Amino acid sequence: MLHLEIAALYAGVNILILLVLAVLVVAGRRKHKITLGDGGNADFSRAVRAHANAAEYIPAGLVGITLLALFDPATPTWLLHAAGISLTLGRILHGFGLHTGTLNAGRMFGMILTWLSYLLIGGGLLWVGLSQQL
């Protein structure tokens, strides 16, 4: 599998995660008859935050994975998969965790995996960027 195909795989899955979370927000708006804001509804507020949080983290992660893929062959394939899997699994766990309660293992492990992906992506970009200069 080529590096850009790997990036496309994780981009596709994470964009679908954003879509599912957006659909859950729209469904919540209909269910609770909320047209603007969160209506003071705690369940709906968690759905909005789950989508917003994913929208805050996924784009930067995908940009980083795509940049790493563009450095083919300097970027190891394992790094792309490790970053992509940790970002994707982290966003899934965090999204479900926010929907089920305020503080739980899903949210905690979701953030840890998301931050791990950022560490892998950031470190990988620094490594390939600096190695191209030498």
N, C-alpha and C positions, 0 to 999 in steps of 0.2 A: 504494500500500500504506500503510495506516495505521500509525502508530508502534507501537501495541501488537501489531499483526500481525507487525511486524519483530521485536520482542522475543520473541514466541511462536516464531517461526522459529528463532532462535538458542537459545532455551531448549530447544526440542524436540531439536535436533541435539546439543546438549551433554549433555542427559540421556541420549540414546542412546549417546553416547561413554562416559559413566559406566557404562551397562549393559554395553556390550561389555567394558570393562575389568574389571567385576565378574565376568562370565562367564569371562574368562580366568583370574581368580584361582581360581574354583571348579574350573575344568578343571585348573589346576595342582595344587590340593589333591588331586584324584582321582588324577592322574597320578603324583604323588610320595608319595601316601598320607600327607599332612600334615593333621592335624586341628586343630592350634593353633600359632600362631606361624608361623615360616618354615622350621622344621626344619633350619636351617643350609644350606639349598639356595639357592645364589646366583641361579639362574634364577628360582626361585619368588619369592625376595625382591624381584627387580626387578619382577615382575608385581604384587606387593602394593604396592610403592612407586608404580608407575605409576597404580594405582587410587587410592591414598591421596593422591597429589599432585594428581590431577584433582579429587578430592573436597575438597581444600583450596582450590583456585583457582576452580573453576567456580561454586560458589554465590555468592560475592561478586561475580563478574563478571556473573552473571545478575541479581542484585539491582540492581546499578548500571545495567545496560542497561534493565531494567524501569522504574527510577526516571526515567531519561532519557526513556523513551517516554511516561511520564505527564506530562511537561512539554510535550507536543505543543501548539502548534506552535513553542514556543521552541527546541526541540532540532532542529538540522538533520538531515534524513534521512541524509545522508552520514556523520554522526558515529555514528549507530546502526549502520549497515552496517560502517563501518571498525572500530568496537569489536567488533562481533559476529564479523566475519570474522577479525580478529586473535586474538580469544579462541579461536575454534573451530579455526582452523588451528594455532595455538600448542599447544592441548591435543592435537590429533591428532599433530603432529610429536613432541611431548614423550613421549606415550604409546608411540609406535613406537620412539622413540629409547631409552627405558628398557628396552624389551623386547629390543633388539638389542645392548646393551652398556652399559658404565658411563659413558663420556664420548664423545659423538659429535655430529655436526652437528644431528641431529634434536632432541636434548635442548637444545642451545645455542640454535638458532633457535626452538624451541618456547617456551623461557623468554623469549627476547627478544620474541616476538610476544605472549605472555601479558602481560608487563610493559607492552608498548606499549598493549594493550587497557586495562590498569588506568590508565595515564597518560591515555588518551583519556576513559575513563569518569570518573575522578576530576576531571580538568580540566573536562570537560563539565558535571558536576554542580555544581562550584563556579561555573562561568560562568552556567548557567541559574538556580542558586540566588541568586546575587548580582544578576543582571539583573532578577529578579522583585522584589527589594527596592528597586530604584531607580525 
